[in-house]
Amino acid sequence: MKRCILSGLIGSCLFVQAQSVSTLMGARVAGMGYASSVLADEMALFNNPGAIAKVPKPSIYFAYEVNSVLTGANRTSAGFSIPTRFGIGGLGLFRFGDNLYSEQIISAGFSNKLGIASLGAKVNYIQYRSDGFGTKSAVAMDFGGLGQITSQISVGAYISNFTQSKISSDEYLPVRLVAGLGFKPSEQFFFSTEIEKDIDNKATWRSGAEYTVHKKVFVRTGFNLNPAAAFFGLGVQTRQVKVDYAIKLATTLGTSHQASATYHLERRSKK
């Protein structure tokens, strides 16, 4: 009962102030502290839309996060990406919350390679629902890019809600600016770091690392500052399937666990 009441109070405050929860998803990204701006990952639709074009295989993906403290603060996402003649397109669904408070998002994104970089954008239909406060909705757009400077160094950046959309006459959706740097000194090790700045809040610093144990097995770790949190993760990859797990240890909302899976569709060869 206490958890439900706390979840309802937090949800109502978010609803009134139009402060969306994070839509960063994917257990690989979570294991690296959500330092996602430089990751060419299937979950890019929920992170940096500019990186969608870096994964040319048609894919289906799913992620689910459970919070050990707040039963009403679980997050779910699912989507798919598919190559087209002009680039890579994707469609995804995201949900946070329970019957007391929830956020639902439908996202459609597109990205294309331009030389050493890829650029992408996505459109989000966002719906907020709070018990006793009704339902509000809005449409917002994100834009991002990912560039490979050298074989070892990459840079990424994106902006959420660059359209500065509102859910009412005086309630703006949050605008977030993210810029990051990736460094891959060897085939086994990858490091990423980034800064996120919400226009109305202090900057958040996120960093993460991934180590390839044996081609198809991965170990990950990461940390955040403001708010402080530590992350750990594991991943296994085969030819068509990827399965990842991550745990988040936070000073504010406790421990959360996330699992995700990706299935790569095989293209039929032309006879």
N, C-alpha and C positions, 0 to 999 in steps of 0.2 A: 504493500500500500504506500509506504513512504517513497519508494522508487517511482511509483506512478505519479504521486503528487509532485515530486521533484521534476520529473520529466515534463509534466504538464506546465509547471511554472516556467521552466527553461524554454519550452516551446512557445508559450504565450509571449514571453519577452522577445524571442526571436521574431515572432510574427508581428508584433507591434512595431519593432524597430527595423524590420526588413533586413535582418542580418542572416544571410543564407549560410548553411553549414558548408563545409568543404566538399567538393565533388571529386577531389583527387582519388582515384580508385586504381586497384590492381595490387596484388600481394607482392609482386616484384618491386613496384614503386614504393609500397609501404615499408618493405624491408630495408629500403635505402633512405628512410626518413622523408619520403615524398619529394625528394629532390629530382623532379621529373622533367624539368624544362629541356634537358639535353638527352633524354632517353628516347630512342627509336623503338617504341613498344606498341603492341597491339592495343593497349589501353589508352593510347594517345588521344583518342576522342574525348576522354574524361580529364585529360591533363593538358598537354600542349598540342592543339590541333594542327600546328605546323609540322608535326612529326608523323602524321598519318601516312604520308607518302613514302616514308622510309621503310614501311613494311608492306611490300607489294603483293604478298600472298592473301587470297581471300580467307577471312578468319571469322570465327564465332567465339565470343568470350563472355565470361560471367565472373562476378566477384561478390562476395558477401562478407560483411564485417559485423562482429558481435562485440558490444561493450559490456564488460563484466559488472559495471556499477549501475548504469542506467539501462533498464530493459527496453525502454522506448527510444533508444538512441542508435539502433542498428541501421546500417546502410547497405543497399543492394544496387548492383548495376549489371546490365547486360547489353550486348550490342553485336554488331557485325560490321566488317569492312570488306569492300569489294573493288577490285581494279576496274577502271573504265578506260575509254579511249583517251580521255583528257587528264586523268589523274586517279587518285584513290578516294572513294567516297565511303562514308560510314553513317550508321544510324544507331543510336543508343538510348537506353532508358535508365533513369536513376531514381531511387526512392530512399528517403530518410524518415524515421519516426514510426509512430503507431497511430491508434485511433484518437489519442488526445491531441497530437500535433504531428504533421507530416509535411514533407516537401516532395513533389514529383516533378521530374524534368524529362522532357523529350528533346534529344539533340540530334541534329543532322549536320555533318561536317564534310569538308572536301579539302584535299591538299594535293599539291603538285610540285615536282622537282624543277628547280631552275638553276642549272649549273651545280655548284657545290652546296646549294641551299635548297630547302623546301619550305614553302609557305602554305598556310591553311587557315580556314575560317570555319566557324560553326554557328548555327542558329539554335537557340534554346527557348523552348516554351516551358516556363516555370510556373508551378502552381503551389501555393501555400494554403494549408488547411489547419485550423485550430478550433478545437471543440469550444463552442461558445462565442467564437469570434468570426465564424464564417470562412469563406474562401476568397483568396485573392490570386491573381495571375498576371503574368507579364511575359514579354518576348524580349530577349537580349541576344547580343552577338559577341563572340570572342574572336580574336585574331592572334596568330602566332607564327613563329619561324624557327628553323633549326639549320645551322650551318656547320659544315665540316671544314675547319680552317686548315688542318693538317691531318695526317693519319692518326695522330695522337690527341689532338685538341679539337673540341667542338664547342659551339656556343648556341644557346637557345634563349628565346624570350617569348612571352605572350601577355596579352591583356584580356581580362575578363570584363564583360559588359562595357566595351568601349563606346557603345551607343548611349550609355548613361540612362538606361531605362528605369521607369518608375512602376510601383504597384499602386500608387495613389498620387494625388496632386502634389504632396510634399514628402513622399517616401521613396527615396532612390534605392535601387538595388546596389550592393557593394561593387566598387570598381577595384580590381586587383591588378597590379603590375608585377611581373615576375621576370627575372633575368638570371641566367646561370651559365656555368662553365663546366665542361667535361674533360677529363684527362685519362687517357688509356696508355700507360707506359709499356704494357705488355699484353699479350693475348689473354692472359689469365686475370688481369686486374683492371678494374674501371672505377674511377672516382668522379663524383658529381657534387657540385655545391651551387647554391642559389640564394637569392634574396627575394622575398615577396613583400610588397608594400601595399597594404590596403589604404586607400586615401584617408580613411577616418581613424586608422589605428597605427600603432608602431610597427616597424619592419620585423619580419620573421626570417631567421637564417636557418636554412636546411642543408644538410650534407649527408652523403651516403657513399658506400663502397660495395662493390660486388667482386667476389673472387670465384673463378671457375675452378672447381676441384678436379673434375675429370670430364671435360668436354660437355657432358650433359647434366652435371650436378653443380649447383651454385649455392654459395653462402653469402649472406648480405648483412650489413649493419648500417646504422645511421643515427643522427641526432638532430634535434631542433632546439633553437633558442627563441624564447618569447612566442609561445609558452615552451617550457623545457620538456623534452621527451626523448626517450631512447628507443631504438628499433632494432629488431633482429629478424632474419628471414632465411628460408631455404627454398630451393627450386629444383625441379627435375624436368628435363625436356627430351622428347623423342622426336621422330621425324614429323609427326602431325600433332602431337599433344604436348602442352605445357601445363604443369601444375605447380602452384606456388603457395607458400604460407608465410605469414608475417605476424609478429607480435609487437604491440606498442605499449611502452611503459611510461605513463604520463603522470605529472605531479598534480594535475587538476581533476581529470575525469577517470583516473585509474587505468586499468589494463584493457586493451581491446585486441581481438584476434581477427585476422582477415585471411581468407582463402580465395584463390582465383584459378580459373582453368581456361585454356585457349585451345581451340581445335582449328587446325589449318586444313582448308579444303583443297584436295588435290585437283589440279586442272587436267582435264582429259586431253590426251595427246591426239593431234589430228593425224588421221591415216592418209 
